[in-house]
Amino acid sequence: MRSDSRLSRMLHVLLHMARHDRPMTSEAIAAMLGTNPVVVRRTMAGLREAGYVRSDKGHGGGWAIAADLATVSLLDIHRAVGGPRLFAIGNDRPNPDCAVERVVNAAIEDALGEAEALLVARLGRISLAELARGFDAHCAGSGGCGGP
């Protein structure tokens, strides 16, 4: 099964945007991600609606950060881009007649509930500012960061 990479791709874009002095066009972002500008605009629309980015039209326009990176968490971004359920694992039938299947379903649902709560809590504690500091530290330690 192919994994959904919207969260990691948008975090990538947001960190680049945070380090640019001017807005980035959908075309530039699409080239960086190896995708179509229409896909970029569709995905960025959720971030704009949440108030994390803004878009300006015309010459010199494009996408820019509109929020304080310290106030936006990875969980916020996941939700804004319409991220899928965190886990694709599930039960075959939600209301089985078989007692064994009911016990199996309960065990799986319990484990998934605990795992999802931990992941949601962790994503909620990591801010974009924290990622940006990690990026800056990596670049300082490696002698600079070039490229997109």
C-alpha positions as CSV (number, residue, x, y, z in Angstrom):
1,M,0.0,0.0,0.0
2,R,1.3,3.4,-0.9
3,S,1.7,5.8,2.0
4,D,0.2,9.3,2.0
5,S,3.0,11.8,2.0
6,R,1.0,15.1,2.1
7,L,2.1,15.9,5.6
8,S,5.8,15.4,5.0
9,R,5.6,17.2,1.6
10,M,3.8,20.2,3.0
11,L,6.2,20.4,6.0
12,H,9.0,20.4,3.4
13,V,7.4,23.2,1.5
14,L,6.6,25.3,4.6
15,L,10.2,25.1,5.8
16,H,11.4,26.3,2.5
17,M,8.8,29.1,2.5
18,A,9.9,30.1,6.0
19,R,13.5,30.6,4.7
20,H,12.6,32.6,1.5
21,D,12.4,36.4,1.5
22,R,9.5,36.4,-1.0
23,P,6.5,34.3,-1.9
24,M,6.9,31.0,-3.8
25,T,4.8,30.3,-6.8
26,S,2.8,27.2,-7.2
27,E,5.0,26.3,-10.2
28,A,8.2,26.6,-8.1
29,I,6.7,24.5,-5.4
30,A,5.5,21.9,-7.9
31,A,9.0,21.7,-9.5
32,M,10.5,21.2,-6.0
33,L,8.0,18.4,-5.2
34,G,7.9,16.9,-8.7
35,T,4.2,17.4,-9.1
36,N,1.7,19.5,-10.9
37,P,1.0,23.2,-9.8
38,V,-2.8,22.3,-9.7
39,V,-2.0,19.7,-7.0
40,V,0.0,22.3,-5.1
41,R,-2.8,24.9,-5.2
42,R,-5.4,22.3,-4.1
43,T,-3.2,21.2,-1.1
44,M,-2.1,24.7,-0.2
45,A,-5.8,25.9,-0.1
46,G,-6.3,23.9,3.1
47,L,-3.3,25.7,4.7
48,R,-4.6,29.0,3.5
49,E,-8.1,28.3,4.9
50,A,-6.5,27.5,8.3
51,G,-4.6,30.8,8.2
52,Y,-1.1,29.2,8.0
53,V,-0.2,30.6,4.5
54,R,-1.5,33.4,2.3
55,S,-1.5,33.6,-1.5
56,D,-1.0,36.8,-3.5
57,K,-1.8,37.1,-7.2
58,G,0.1,38.9,-9.9
59,H,3.7,39.7,-10.5
60,G,5.7,38.9,-7.4
61,G,2.8,36.9,-6.0
62,G,2.7,33.4,-4.7
63,W,2.5,31.5,-1.4
64,A,4.0,32.9,1.8
65,I,3.9,31.9,5.5
66,A,1.1,33.8,7.3
67,A,1.4,32.4,10.8
68,D,4.0,32.3,13.6
69,L,5.8,29.0,13.2
70,A,5.9,28.6,17.0
71,T,2.1,28.4,17.1
72,V,1.6,25.8,14.4
73,S,2.0,22.1,15.1
74,L,2.6,19.2,12.8
75,L,-0.9,18.0,13.8
76,D,-2.3,21.4,12.7
77,I,-0.7,20.9,9.3
78,H,-1.9,17.3,9.0
79,R,-5.5,18.4,9.7
80,A,-5.2,21.4,7.3
81,V,-4.1,19.4,4.4
82,G,-6.9,16.9,4.9
83,G,-4.6,14.1,6.0
84,P,-6.1,10.7,6.0
85,R,-6.7,8.6,9.1
86,L,-3.4,8.1,10.9
87,F,-3.6,4.3,10.6
88,A,-5.0,2.3,7.7
89,I,-5.3,-0.9,9.8
90,G,-8.9,-1.8,10.6
91,N,-11.5,-4.5,11.2
92,D,-12.9,-6.7,8.5
93,R,-16.5,-6.1,9.8
94,P,-17.4,-3.6,12.4
95,N,-20.3,-5.6,13.9
96,P,-19.5,-9.3,13.5
97,D,-21.8,-12.1,14.6
98,C,-18.8,-14.3,15.5
99,A,-17.6,-13.9,19.2
100,V,-14.0,-14.5,18.2
101,E,-14.1,-11.7,15.7
102,R,-15.7,-9.4,18.3
103,V,-12.8,-10.1,20.7
104,V,-10.2,-9.6,17.9
105,N,-11.9,-6.3,16.8
106,A,-11.9,-5.0,20.4
107,A,-8.2,-5.8,20.8
108,I,-7.3,-4.1,17.6
109,E,-9.5,-1.1,18.2
110,D,-8.0,-0.7,21.7
111,A,-4.4,-0.9,20.4
112,L,-5.1,1.5,17.5
113,G,-6.8,3.9,19.9
114,E,-3.8,4.0,22.2
115,A,-1.3,4.3,19.3
116,E,-3.3,7.1,17.6
117,A,-3.6,9.0,20.9
118,L,0.2,8.9,21.3
119,L,0.9,9.9,17.8
120,V,-1.7,12.8,17.9
121,A,-0.2,14.0,21.2
122,R,3.4,13.9,19.8
123,L,2.5,15.6,16.5
124,G,0.7,18.3,18.5
125,R,3.8,19.0,20.6
126,I,6.1,19.6,17.6
127,S,5.9,23.1,16.1
128,L,7.1,24.3,12.8
129,A,9.5,26.5,14.6
130,E,11.1,23.4,16.1
131,L,11.5,21.9,12.7
132,A,13.0,25.1,11.4
133,R,15.5,25.1,14.3
134,G,16.4,21.6,13.4
135,F,16.9,22.5,9.8
136,D,19.0,25.5,10.7
137,A,21.2,23.4,13.0
138,H,21.7,20.7,10.4
139,C,22.7,23.3,7.8
140,A,25.1,25.0,10.3
141,G,26.7,21.7,11.2
142,S,27.1,20.6,7.6
143,G,28.6,23.8,6.3
144,G,25.4,25.0,4.6
145,C,22.4,23.8,2.8
146,G,22.0,24.3,-0.9
147,G,19.3,23.3,-3.3
148,P,15.6,23.2,-3.0
